[in-house]
Amino acid sequence: MLYHVYEMNHLALAPLRKIAKLQKEMLETSYNPFVNTLIHKSIIAAYEVFENGTRRYDKPAWNLPYTTINGIKVPVEDRVVWSKPFCNLVHFKRADGHIELIHKPGHVDPRVLMIAPMSGHYATLLRATVEAFLPDHEVFISDWVDARNIATSEGRFDLNDYIDYVIEMLEFIGPDAHVLAVCQPGPPVLAAVSVMAEQDNPNRPASMTIIGSPIDARRSPTMPNRVAEEKPLSWFKRHVVHTVPYPNKGFMRKVYPGFLQLAGFVSLNRGRHLKAGREYFKNLVKGDNDSAEKHREFYDEYLAVMDMTAEFYLQTIQEVFQEHKLAKGEFMHRGELVRPEAISDVALMTVQGENDDISGIGQTQAAHDLCINIPEHMKTDYTQPGVGHYGVFSGRRFREEVAPRIKQFMRSNIDWAREQEIQKKLARKMWKKNGAA
C-alpha cells in the first residue's frame, strides 16, 4: 500500500511541478525587467528547489566519453556485452586506433570486472571508480537492472542468483581477470570465487579486491549493522517489502523500494542534507552557478535509486547481517557449503576507510581470516586514513592514494603472456556478439 501511496503522491504533484517549471522559465526571461531583483531571484530559486525536490530521478548516464592516456584523449564507448534479465555487463571500449598510436603493438592492459552494489543506487555510483581505471585497464562493470522494470514472468532473483551472475560474468570475460567488489557485493563475490575455486573453474580470477564490505558484520558494528541485527526478519517483511504498482513493468513484483532505501540513506546524514539544500537555495539566489551545478551533479546521482527484489534483500539481511553465515563458515550455495579455504591461487586485497560508518573497521579485513590457504605474499590489506565509506571508491583520496595501490596489486598478479592470449580470444568473442562495430 505504501508504494501505491508514493506513486499517487508523485502523480498528484506532477501538475505543480509543471507549473513551477513554467513559472521559473517565465520569470527568467530577459524581457522581465525585475529578473535581477532579490525577490525574483528568490522566487526562481524556490521554484527550482521545489521541482528538484519532488521529481523522480532517472538512472544517470555514464558520461565517460573520453579517457586520457599519456596525455592523449582517447574516445570511450560503453556497450553491453552480456545481458540477463536482472543485470547487464557493460564494457568501456577504448578506441583501438588511439590505443595503437599510444602503445606498442601487442600491448595489453589488465581486465577488471567491477561488481557494483545492488543496494539502492545504480552502477553509475561507481563512475569515479571506472574513470580512475580506464587509462590502464580494460574495464567491465555489472549494471544491475531496476526491479520495478522487470516483469514477474522473468522469475525471482535472490543472493544465490547474484552469485551465479558473478560467476557467469567472470566466465564471459575469461580466466585471470581481476574482480573488484565495492561494499554490498563483497560476500557474494567471495562466495562466487570460493565456488569457482572448489570446482577448479578455469575462469576464476587472478585476484579479487574487496572494498568497504560487510564480510563479517559482527566486527565494529555500525548503525545499519545494528538495525539489521536488532529487528527480526518478520519486521523487514512487514515494513520494507512492498508490491510494485501498476503501470510499472514489474507490476506485482515484491521489492524493497528505492524510495525507502533513499529515506534510509538521507536519515543517516539528515543535517548535512538539510544544510546542502539551504546552501543550494542561497547559491541560486546569489547566482553562484558553479556551486549550484556541483550540487545538482551530486544529487542527480544520489537521488537516483532503484528497487531490489524482496527475496534478494531479505536473504542478504538474514544470512549476511543477522546470521553471519559466510563469516561462520555456514553459507550454502545451491545446496553446497561455500568454502573460502578452497581459494589458493587467487590474490586477495581488502580496502577500508578509516571513518567508514557503513562497514566498520575489520568487517572487510575478515576476508583474510576466511581465505586461509591464499599464500601471504598474495594478500594485502590497506586502510585509507581520513575517509569514510564513499572516500574509498571516489574522490581525490581515492584517485591519488587508493586506486594506485589497487592497480599495483593487480599488476603484480598477472601472467602477461597469458593475458595477451586471453584478451585476443575475448576480443573475438565480443566482435562476434557486437558485429564489426
C-alpha positions as CSV (number, residue, x, y, z in Angstrom):
1,M,0.0,0.0,0.0
2,L,2.8,2.4,0.8
3,Y,4.3,2.1,-2.7
4,H,0.9,2.9,-4.2
5,V,0.6,6.0,-1.9
6,Y,4.1,7.1,-3.1
7,E,3.1,6.7,-6.7
8,M,-0.1,8.6,-6.2
9,N,1.7,11.4,-4.5
10,H,4.2,11.6,-7.3
11,L,1.4,11.8,-9.9
12,A,-0.6,14.3,-7.8
13,L,2.4,16.7,-7.7
14,A,3.1,16.4,-11.4
15,P,0.9,19.4,-12.4
16,L,2.5,21.5,-9.7
17,R,6.0,20.6,-11.0
18,K,5.0,21.6,-14.5
19,I,3.6,24.9,-13.2
20,A,6.7,25.6,-11.2
21,K,8.9,24.8,-14.2
22,L,6.8,27.1,-16.5
23,Q,6.8,29.9,-13.9
24,K,10.5,29.7,-13.5
25,E,11.1,29.9,-17.2
26,M,8.7,32.9,-17.5
27,L,10.5,34.8,-14.7
28,E,14.0,34.0,-16.1
29,T,13.2,35.6,-19.5
30,S,15.3,38.6,-20.5
31,Y,12.1,40.5,-21.1
32,N,11.4,40.6,-17.4
33,P,12.7,43.9,-16.0
34,F,12.7,42.6,-12.5
35,V,14.7,39.4,-13.2
36,N,17.8,40.6,-11.3
37,T,16.0,41.8,-8.2
38,L,16.4,39.8,-5.0
39,I,12.7,38.9,-4.7
40,H,12.5,37.5,-8.2
41,K,15.8,35.5,-7.8
42,S,14.4,34.1,-4.6
43,I,11.1,33.0,-6.3
44,I,13.0,31.4,-9.2
45,A,15.3,29.6,-6.7
46,A,12.2,28.4,-4.8
47,Y,10.6,27.0,-7.9
48,E,13.8,25.1,-8.9
49,V,14.2,23.7,-5.4
50,F,10.5,22.5,-5.4
51,E,10.8,20.9,-8.8
52,N,14.0,19.1,-7.9
53,G,12.7,18.1,-4.5
54,T,9.6,16.4,-5.9
55,R,10.6,14.8,-9.2
56,R,11.8,11.3,-9.8
57,Y,15.5,10.9,-10.7
58,D,16.1,8.6,-13.6
59,K,19.2,6.4,-14.0
60,P,22.1,8.7,-14.7
61,A,24.2,8.4,-17.8
62,W,27.8,7.2,-17.6
63,N,29.1,10.4,-19.1
64,L,32.6,9.0,-19.8
65,P,33.1,9.8,-23.5
66,Y,36.9,10.0,-23.1
67,T,39.8,8.9,-21.0
68,T,43.3,10.3,-21.0
69,I,46.3,8.0,-21.7
70,N,49.8,9.5,-21.6
71,G,48.3,13.0,-22.1
72,I,46.2,11.9,-25.2
73,K,42.4,11.9,-25.1
74,V,41.0,8.6,-26.2
75,P,37.3,8.1,-27.1
76,V,35.4,5.6,-24.9
77,E,32.2,3.8,-25.7
78,D,30.2,2.0,-23.0
79,R,28.5,-1.0,-24.6
80,V,26.5,-4.0,-23.2
81,V,28.4,-7.2,-24.0
82,W,26.5,-9.7,-21.8
83,S,22.9,-9.5,-20.7
84,K,20.4,-11.2,-18.4
85,P,17.0,-10.0,-17.0
86,F,18.5,-8.6,-13.8
87,C,21.9,-7.4,-15.0
88,N,23.8,-6.1,-18.0
89,L,27.6,-6.4,-18.2
90,V,29.0,-3.1,-19.6
91,H,32.4,-2.9,-21.2
92,F,34.1,0.5,-21.6
93,K,35.6,0.1,-25.0
94,R,38.5,2.4,-25.7
95,A,39.1,3.3,-29.3
96,D,41.5,0.8,-30.9
97,G,43.2,3.2,-33.3
98,H,44.1,5.6,-30.5
99,I,45.4,2.8,-28.2
100,E,47.7,1.5,-31.0
101,L,49.1,5.0,-31.5
102,I,49.9,5.4,-27.8
103,H,51.2,1.9,-27.0
104,K,53.5,-0.6,-28.7
105,P,51.9,-3.3,-30.9
106,G,50.7,-6.2,-28.7
107,H,50.3,-4.1,-25.6
108,V,47.6,-5.3,-23.2
109,D,46.1,-3.8,-20.1
110,P,44.6,-5.9,-17.2
111,R,41.0,-6.8,-17.4
112,V,39.0,-5.8,-14.3
113,L,35.4,-6.7,-13.5
114,M,33.8,-4.2,-11.1
115,I,30.8,-5.6,-9.3
116,A,28.6,-2.6,-8.4
117,P,26.5,-2.8,-5.3
118,M,22.8,-3.7,-5.6
119,S,21.8,-1.6,-2.6
120,G,19.8,1.3,-3.9
121,H,21.9,3.3,-6.2
122,Y,22.7,2.5,-9.8
123,A,26.1,1.2,-11.0
124,T,26.9,4.8,-12.1
125,L,27.6,5.5,-8.5
126,L,31.0,3.9,-9.3
127,R,31.6,6.3,-12.2
128,A,34.7,7.8,-10.5
129,T,36.0,4.2,-9.9
130,V,35.6,3.3,-13.5
131,E,37.2,6.6,-14.6
132,A,40.3,6.0,-12.5
133,F,40.9,2.6,-14.0
134,L,40.1,3.4,-17.7
135,P,43.5,4.8,-18.7
136,D,45.3,1.5,-18.0
137,H,42.7,-1.3,-17.7
138,E,40.0,-3.0,-19.7
139,V,37.0,-2.1,-17.5
140,F,33.8,-4.1,-17.2
141,I,31.1,-3.4,-14.7
142,S,27.9,-5.1,-13.5
143,D,24.9,-2.8,-14.3
144,W,22.0,-4.1,-12.2
145,V,18.5,-3.5,-13.5
146,D,15.8,-1.7,-11.5
147,A,13.5,-4.5,-10.2
148,R,10.4,-2.3,-10.8
149,N,11.2,-2.6,-14.5
150,I,11.4,-6.4,-14.6
151,A,8.3,-8.4,-15.3
152,T,7.3,-11.1,-12.8
153,S,7.5,-13.6,-15.7
154,E,11.3,-13.3,-15.5
155,G,11.1,-15.1,-12.2
156,R,12.8,-14.4,-8.8
157,F,16.3,-13.2,-8.1
158,D,18.0,-13.9,-4.8
159,L,21.5,-14.0,-3.3
160,N,22.2,-17.3,-4.9
161,D,21.2,-15.9,-8.3
162,Y,23.5,-13.0,-7.7
163,I,26.4,-15.4,-7.1
164,D,25.6,-17.3,-10.3
165,Y,25.6,-14.0,-12.2
166,V,29.1,-13.1,-10.9
167,I,30.4,-16.5,-12.0
168,E,28.8,-16.2,-15.4
169,M,30.3,-12.7,-15.9
170,L,33.8,-13.9,-14.9
171,E,33.3,-16.9,-17.3
172,F,32.4,-14.5,-20.1
173,I,35.5,-12.3,-19.5
174,G,37.8,-15.3,-19.3
175,P,40.4,-16.6,-16.9
176,D,42.8,-14.5,-14.9
177,A,40.8,-11.3,-14.8
178,H,40.6,-9.2,-11.7
179,V,37.3,-8.8,-9.8
180,L,36.7,-5.7,-7.7
181,A,33.7,-5.6,-5.3
182,V,32.5,-2.4,-3.7
183,C,30.5,-2.6,-0.4
184,Q,27.5,-5.0,-0.7
185,P,29.0,-7.3,-3.3
186,G,31.8,-8.4,-1.1
187,P,30.2,-11.5,0.4
188,P,28.6,-12.8,-2.9
189,V,31.9,-12.1,-4.8
190,L,33.9,-14.0,-2.1
191,A,31.3,-16.8,-2.3
192,A,31.5,-16.9,-6.1
193,V,35.3,-17.1,-6.2
194,S,35.1,-19.8,-3.5
195,V,32.7,-21.9,-5.6
196,M,34.9,-21.4,-8.7
197,A,38.0,-22.5,-6.7
198,E,36.2,-25.5,-5.3
199,Q,35.1,-26.6,-8.8
200,D,38.5,-25.8,-10.3
201,N,36.8,-23.4,-12.7
202,P,39.4,-22.4,-15.3
203,N,37.8,-18.9,-15.5
204,R,38.4,-18.0,-11.8
205,P,40.1,-14.6,-11.5
206,A,43.7,-13.8,-10.8
207,S,42.8,-11.5,-7.9
208,M,39.9,-10.1,-6.0
209,T,39.8,-6.7,-4.3
210,I,37.1,-6.1,-1.7
211,I,36.3,-2.5,-0.7
212,G,34.3,-1.4,2.4
213,S,32.3,-4.6,2.6
214,P,30.4,-6.5,5.4
215,I,32.3,-9.8,5.1
216,D,31.8,-10.1,8.9
217,A,29.3,-7.5,10.1
218,R,29.9,-8.5,13.8
219,R,33.2,-6.5,13.8
220,S,32.9,-2.8,14.7
221,P,29.2,-2.8,14.0
222,T,27.8,0.4,12.6
223,M,24.2,1.8,12.9
224,P,23.0,0.0,9.8
225,N,24.5,-3.3,11.1
226,R,22.8,-2.8,14.5
227,V,19.4,-2.0,12.9
228,A,19.7,-5.2,10.7
229,E,20.6,-7.4,13.7
230,E,18.2,-6.0,16.3
231,K,15.0,-6.3,14.3
232,P,13.6,-9.7,13.4
233,L,13.3,-10.7,9.7
234,S,9.5,-10.5,10.1
235,W,9.8,-6.8,10.8
236,F,11.6,-6.2,7.5
237,K,9.0,-8.3,5.6
238,R,6.2,-6.2,7.1
239,H,7.7,-2.8,6.9
240,V,10.0,-2.5,4.0
241,V,8.8,-5.1,1.4
242,H,6.1,-3.8,-1.0
243,T,4.5,-4.6,-4.3
244,V,5.3,-2.7,-7.4
245,P,2.2,-0.8,-8.5
246,Y,0.6,-0.5,-12.0
247,P,1.6,0.6,-14.6
248,N,5.3,-0.3,-14.0
249,K,6.6,-3.2,-16.0
250,G,7.4,-5.1,-12.7
251,F,3.7,-4.8,-11.6
252,M,3.1,-7.2,-8.7
253,R,6.7,-7.9,-8.0
254,K,7.7,-7.9,-4.4
255,V,10.6,-5.4,-3.8
256,Y,12.4,-3.3,-1.4
257,P,11.6,0.1,-3.0
258,G,14.3,2.6,-3.9
259,F,12.4,5.5,-2.2
260,L,12.6,3.7,1.1
261,Q,16.3,3.0,0.7
262,L,16.8,6.6,-0.1
263,A,15.0,7.6,3.0
264,G,17.4,5.4,5.0
265,F,20.4,7.0,3.3
266,V,19.2,10.5,4.0
267,S,18.4,9.8,7.6
268,L,22.0,8.8,8.3
269,N,23.1,12.3,7.5
270,R,19.9,14.4,7.7
271,G,21.6,17.5,9.0
272,R,24.2,17.5,6.2
273,H,21.5,17.2,3.5
274,L,19.3,20.0,5.0
275,K,22.4,22.2,5.1
276,A,23.2,21.4,1.5
277,G,19.6,22.3,0.5
278,R,19.8,25.6,2.2
279,E,23.2,26.4,0.6
280,Y,21.8,25.4,-2.8
281,F,19.0,27.9,-2.4
282,K,21.4,30.6,-1.4
283,N,23.7,29.9,-4.3
284,L,20.8,30.1,-6.7
285,V,19.7,33.5,-5.3
286,K,23.2,35.0,-5.4
287,G,24.0,33.5,-8.9
288,D,26.8,31.2,-7.8
289,N,26.3,28.9,-10.8
290,D,29.4,26.8,-10.2
291,S,28.4,25.8,-6.7
292,A,24.8,25.2,-7.8
293,E,25.9,22.9,-10.6
294,K,28.1,20.9,-8.3
295,H,25.0,20.4,-6.0
296,R,22.9,19.3,-9.0
297,E,25.6,16.8,-10.2
298,F,25.9,15.2,-6.7
299,Y,22.1,14.9,-6.1
300,D,21.3,13.8,-9.6
301,E,23.3,10.7,-8.8
302,Y,22.5,10.4,-5.1
303,L,18.7,10.7,-5.5
304,A,18.6,8.2,-8.4
305,V,17.6,5.0,-6.8
306,M,16.4,1.6,-7.9
307,D,14.2,-1.2,-6.4
308,M,15.8,-4.5,-5.4
309,T,13.9,-7.8,-5.3
310,A,12.5,-8.7,-1.9
311,E,14.0,-12.2,-2.0
312,F,17.5,-10.8,-2.5
313,Y,17.1,-8.2,0.1
314,L,15.6,-10.5,2.8
315,Q,18.2,-13.2,2.2
316,T,21.0,-10.7,2.5
317,I,19.6,-9.3,5.7
318,Q,19.2,-12.8,7.2
319,E,22.4,-14.5,6.0
320,V,24.9,-11.6,5.9
321,F,23.8,-9.2,8.7
322,Q,21.8,-11.4,11.1
323,E,23.2,-15.0,10.9
324,H,26.7,-14.1,9.6
325,K,26.8,-17.4,7.7
326,L,29.8,-16.7,5.5
327,A,31.9,-15.4,8.4
328,K,30.9,-18.5,10.4
329,G,31.6,-21.0,7.6
330,E,28.0,-21.9,7.3
331,F,26.9,-20.2,4.0
332,M,25.3,-22.5,1.5
333,H,25.1,-22.0,-2.3
334,R,22.8,-24.3,-4.3
335,G,22.9,-26.9,-1.5
336,E,26.7,-26.9,-1.2
337,L,28.8,-25.4,1.6
338,V,30.8,-22.4,0.4
339,R,34.4,-22.9,1.4
340,P,36.7,-19.8,1.1
341,E,39.6,-22.0,2.3
342,A,39.4,-23.6,-1.2
343,I,40.9,-20.5,-2.7
344,S,44.6,-20.9,-3.0
345,D,45.7,-19.2,-6.3
346,V,43.6,-16.0,-6.3
347,A,45.3,-13.0,-4.8
348,L,43.3,-11.0,-2.2
349,M,43.3,-7.3,-1.3
350,T,41.0,-5.6,1.2
351,V,40.5,-1.9,1.4
352,Q,38.8,0.0,4.2
353,G,38.1,3.7,5.1
354,E,39.3,4.9,8.5
355,N,36.0,6.7,9.1
356,D,33.6,4.2,7.4
357,D,30.2,4.5,9.1
358,I,28.6,1.8,7.0
359,S,31.1,-1.1,7.0
360,G,33.2,-0.7,10.2
361,I,36.9,-1.4,10.6
362,G,37.6,-5.1,10.5
363,Q,34.5,-6.1,8.6
364,T,36.3,-6.2,5.2
365,Q,39.6,-7.5,6.6
366,A,37.7,-10.6,7.8
367,A,38.1,-12.0,4.3
368,H,41.8,-12.7,5.1
369,D,40.8,-14.9,8.1
370,L,38.5,-16.9,5.9
371,C,40.9,-17.4,2.9
372,I,43.5,-19.2,5.0
373,N,45.1,-21.0,2.0
374,I,46.0,-18.0,0.0
375,P,49.8,-17.5,0.4
376,E,50.7,-14.5,2.5
377,H,52.6,-12.9,-0.4
378,M,49.4,-12.8,-2.4
379,K,47.4,-11.0,0.4
380,T,47.4,-7.3,1.2
381,D,45.2,-5.0,3.3
382,Y,45.0,-1.2,3.2
383,T,43.2,1.3,5.4
384,Q,42.8,4.7,3.9
385,P,43.2,7.4,6.6
386,G,40.7,10.3,6.8
387,V,38.0,9.0,4.6
388,G,34.5,7.5,5.1
389,H,32.6,4.9,3.1
390,Y,32.4,6.8,-0.2
391,G,36.0,8.0,0.0
392,V,37.4,4.5,-0.6
393,F,36.0,4.4,-4.2
394,S,35.6,8.0,-5.2
395,G,37.1,11.4,-4.6
396,R,40.6,12.9,-4.5
397,R,42.0,10.4,-1.9
398,F,40.7,7.5,-3.9
399,R,42.3,8.8,-7.1
400,E,45.6,9.7,-5.6
401,E,46.1,7.1,-2.8
402,V,43.7,4.1,-3.1
403,A,43.4,3.5,-6.8
404,P,47.2,3.4,-7.4
405,R,47.6,0.7,-4.7
406,I,44.9,-1.4,-6.2
407,K,46.4,-1.1,-9.6
408,Q,49.8,-2.1,-8.4
409,F,48.3,-5.1,-6.6
410,M,46.5,-6.3,-9.7
411,R,49.5,-5.8,-11.9
412,S,51.7,-7.8,-9.5
413,N,49.4,-10.8,-10.1
414,I,49.4,-11.1,-13.9
415,D,50.9,-13.5,-16.3
416,W,51.4,-11.0,-19.1
417,A,51.9,-13.6,-21.9
418,R,48.8,-15.5,-20.9
419,E,46.9,-12.2,-20.5
420,Q,47.6,-11.3,-24.1
421,E,46.2,-14.6,-25.5
422,I,43.1,-14.3,-23.3
423,Q,42.4,-10.8,-24.5
424,K,42.7,-11.8,-28.1
425,K,40.1,-14.6,-27.5
426,L,37.8,-12.1,-25.6
427,A,38.1,-9.5,-28.4
428,R,37.0,-12.1,-31.0
429,K,34.1,-13.2,-28.7
430,M,32.8,-9.6,-28.3
431,W,33.4,-8.8,-32.0
432,K,31.1,-11.7,-33.0
433,K,28.5,-10.6,-30.5
434,N,28.5,-6.9,-31.5
435,G,29.4,-7.2,-35.1
436,A,32.1,-5.2,-36.9
437,A,31.0,-2.1,-35.0
